[in-house]
Amino acid sequence: MRILGLDYGSKTVGVALSDELLITARSLEIIRRDKESKIRKTLARIDELIEEYDVGLIVLGLPKNMNNTLGERVEKTYEFKEALEKRTKLEVILWDERLTTVSADKLMMEAGVRRENRKDYVDSIAATFILQGYLDNRSFNKDKCD
């Protein structure tokens, strides 16, 4: 079993995937759509990835504000979570995604990726940070229980 990490945006969904040991996350792809309200193809692609990679759990980034309040994107994220659960029949865990896009952008700057090319990767890298944060927390809490 693997875990899928998602960074849900208005026109894109960044996708990351865990390894089979649930230790590391890697960037997988970015799913793009023409309009924010058009998510049927997005959900279909996520279904394909779940089947292809034997995914048993989804971690979805929750876009909280820096002061820990819930902004307008959160409502759309909750709606997407419900659609994912209904369509995939998998548990969807919400995970705080604050600063993941900033971190992804900083990583690309340090790697020398040109500004105009960063938008091609930022969402999938942000999804990787979301998923890796969840995996690290899961491992840390599992170690505390042993």
ABEGO torsion letter per residue (X at the ends): XBBBBBBBBAABBBBBBBBAAGABBBBABBBBBABAABAAAAAAAAAAAAAAAGBABBBBBBBBBAAGBBBAAAAAAAAAAAAAAAAAGBBBBBBBABGAAAAAAAAAAAAGBBAAAAAAAAAAAAAAAAAAAAAAAAAAAAAAAX
